[in-house]
Amino acid sequence: MKHSGHSVVVGLDRSTGGRAAVEHAATLAERRHLPLRLVHAFEPSQFAIRPIASWAAEVEGAVRNSAERLMEDTLSALAHAHPELPVSSRLQPGSAVVTLLEESRSAACVVLGSRGSGDFVDLLVGSTTLHVASRAHCPVIAVPAPKDGAAPRHGVVVGVDGSPDSDDAIDVAFQLAAETREPLRAVHAWTDPALLGPGVMLPLVYDPVLVAEEERLVLAEAMAGWSEKYPDVAVEQQVVRGHPVGILVESGASASYLVVGARGRGPLRSLLLGSVSHGVLHHANGPVVVVGRDI
């Protein structure tokens, strides 16, 4: 695997999405025959207003004790549900983002809940997930909390735009499809030049049919050679006219994984997390894999 780390790392917190992430990571680690690593970072300073020094110490001690109980309970649950899975843990005071980015340097992937556990739990994606997805040195899988009565998921969908990050996303998507023995659908969305935004000039002659054929070639060229490397993966290529975020979210609505590159080929390549990957993280209802080039 391109990002062949030593373990599957999962960020542990008390959110429903966080619990789903732990189970997803454990299943993934077993499937790949890799150890699982639980990581929980706690920040006492965010709770301690420090009206008096002794109160601050008591608060910090309580926060640490709570973090230790969370880790112990999770390790116990994993030992019961996955008795053969090797599990290690790291309990770290400080920033969750910094800790997880450090872990990402030697991880096969980092799995996180896609909803936060802080004061703004109504946000669609937690700030930790967004920051880690934008800067991690390995693929990041954002897992939402499961919904009651949801149908089983099947297949892998990958967004393709011809960029270097997109190429890496294709690599990861094929590997996921191969290891899950599920089909892969490569989706390339394109929009009219007039819809690309202010400052983008419309060509003097614009033929949607010709543009559609050019976009089909973009997808075909990006996918060339992959089926030879993964002959057992059934592949479908789809070119769709429409906004990439909406198209990808709809295409991946029932998929086991929706894979996107961290940054696309748009005008804002300097952003750590591109607008498409950011939008997909916010709106997708299933697991999203964000793949970036090592930073």
N, C-alpha and C positions, 0 to 999 in steps of 0.2 A: 504494500500500500504506500502511496506517496507520502502520507503523514504517518509513518509506522512508528508510533510511540510505544512505550512500555506498558501502558495501562489506559483504561477508560476512566477519566476523571469526571466526577459529578459534584456540582455545587449543591450543598445541603442547606436547606432553610425550612421554615415551618409552613410555607405556603402549600396550597393544594397542588400547584404546578411543580413545586419543589419535590413533593412526595412522588408525583408521577415521574419526574426526572430520575429519581433514584431507581425506581422499578425498571424504567426504560434502559437506564445505563447498565443495570445488572443483567438484563436479558441480552443486551448488546455485547457485554463482556463475555458472557457464557458462549454466545454464538461465535465470537472471534477467538475464543480460548485465551483471553487476556485477563489479568487481574483487574479488580475494581478499586478505585481510590476515592474515598469520601473526603471532601474538603469543606470545612465550615469556618468562615472568618467572622469574628464578632468585633464590634466597635463600641466598647464601653463609653467612650467619650461622647457619643451621640445621645446617651441617656443621662450623663452626669452634668448637670448644670453647675454643680459644685458650690452650693451656698456655704457649706462648711466641709473641711477636708475629710472628716470622719464619715460624713454621709456619702461623699464621692467614693471612698474606698468600699463602703458597704454596697453601693450600687454596682460598682465594677465587679465585686465578688459575686453578687447575685447573678449578674449577666454571664459571668464565666461558668458558674454552677449550672445555669440553665442551658448553656451551650454544651456542657459536658453531658448533661442528661439527654439532650437531643441526639448527640453522637452515640451514646451508649444504647439508647432505645433503637436507633436505626441499625446499628451493628447487630443487635440482638434479633431484630426482625429479618435482616438479611441472612443471618446464620440459619434461621428457621426456614425461610423460603428458598434459599439458594445455598444449601449446605456444602456443596463442592466448590463454590466460588471463592478464590483467594481475595481477601478484602484488606486494604490498609486504610489508614485514616490520618487526617491532619486537622488539628484544631488550632486556629491561628488568630490571635488578636490583631486587629488592623483592618485594612481595606479588603473587601471581598474581591474587587476588581484586580487589585495588585496581586493578591494571592493566586487567583485563578489564572491570570496572565503568566505568572511565574510557572505554575503547574503546566500550562499549555506548551511550554518549550519541550517537554519530554513526554507528552501525552499522545495517544492515538487520536483522541478527540475529547472535547469537553462537553458535557451534557448539563443543561440548565433548564429550570422551569421558565416558561415564557411569560409568566406573570410574576410581578414583584411581591415581596412580603413586607414592604415598608409602609410608610404613611399614605402612599399613593397607590394602593392596591387596585384601584379602578383603572389605572393606566393599562393599556393593552399589552405593553411589553415593559418589564421591569428595567430600570436603568442599568443594573448590573449586567443583564443579558445583552443589552445594546452595546455597552462599552466593551465587554469581552468579545462579542461577535465581531466588532470592528477592528480589534487589535490582536486577536489570538494567533498563535503560531501553529495551530492545527484546526481542523474543522470544528465548528461549534454547532451542537444540536439543541434547538430550543423546543421544549416539550410542553404543550398546554395541559391543563388539568382535563381528565377524561369527562365526557358528558354521559349521563345516564341514557341508556338505550341507543347509543351511537352504533352504527353499523360497522362491521370489521373493515379495516383499511387494507388496501391492496395496491401494489405497484409503486414505482418510483418515477417521479416527474422531475426533470431538470430544465432550468431556464438557460437558453443558449443565445448569446449575442455576438460571438466571435472575438471577445476580449480574452486576454490571458487568464483572468480570474474565471471566466466562463469555461475555458479549457480545463482548468483544475476542477471545476464543479462537475464537468462531464466525467472526469476520471473517478471522482468519489461516487458519483451516481451509478456508474457501471459496477463499481465494487459493491455498493449496497444492493443493487439488483441481483448480482451474482450470488452474494452470500445469503440473501433472502429467497432466492429462486423466484423472483417476481419480475414481470415485464417492466421495461423502461420506456417512457415517453419523453422525447426531447421536444421542447416547445420554444419556438422563436416568434416573438411578437414584434410587430412594426407599426408605426404610426405615420400619418401623412406629414410631409415636411412642414406644412402650415401649422401643425399641432405641436411642433417641437419646442416652441417657446419664443419669447421676444428676442429679436436680434438674428433669428435664423431666417435667411432669405429663401423664398419659394423659387424653385427653378423656373426659367422662362417656359420650358416645355416639361410638363409633368404627366406621365402616363402611369396610372395606378397598376395596370397590368404588367408593364415592364418593371416597375418597382417591386411588385410581388415576386416576379421571377428572380430578380436580383437578391431579394431576401431569402428565397428558397435556396439559392446557391450558397448564401452565407451559412445556412444551417447544414447543408450537405457537406460543405468543406470542413466545417467544425466537427462533424460526426465521422468523417472519413477515417477508416482504419480501426475504429474502435470495435466493430463487430468481429473483425478478425482476431482481436485480442480476447474478446469475450463471446465466443461463438454460441454459447448456451443461453445468452440473454436475448429475449425477444424484444425488438426495438421498433418503435413507431416514431416517425418524424412529423411534426405538425407546425405549419406556418400560419399565424393568425394575425389579422389586421386589428389592432386595438392597443390600449395602454398595457404595457408589460405587467404592472402590478395586478390589475384586475384579471388579465388573462391567466397569469400564473396561479393566482389564488383560486380561481375557478377550476383550472386544470388539476390542481393538487387537492381539491376539496375532499376526495376520498382516498388519497394516496397514503401509503405508509410513510413516505418521505417526499418532501418538496425541497430540491437542492438548488441553491443560487450562489453565484459568485458574490464576494463581498463588495466589489466595485465593478461597474460596467464600462461601456465604451462611450458614455455620454460626456458632456463638456466639463463635468466637475470631477475629473479623475483624482483630484487631490484629496477629496473627502475620504476618510477612513472607511465609512460605510456608505455605499451608494444609495441613491433614492429608491431604486427598485428593491434591493435587499432590505432596506429599512421599511418600505411599504409592505413587503411580503411578511416580514416579521410581525408587523402590527396587525395584519388582517387575516393571515392564514389560520385555519382552525385545526391543523394537524402539525406534526413534527416538521420543523424547518431546519435544514442543514445549510449553514453559511460557510463558504469555503473561500479563504483569501490566500494570497501569496504571502510567504513568510515575511514578517516586518522586522 
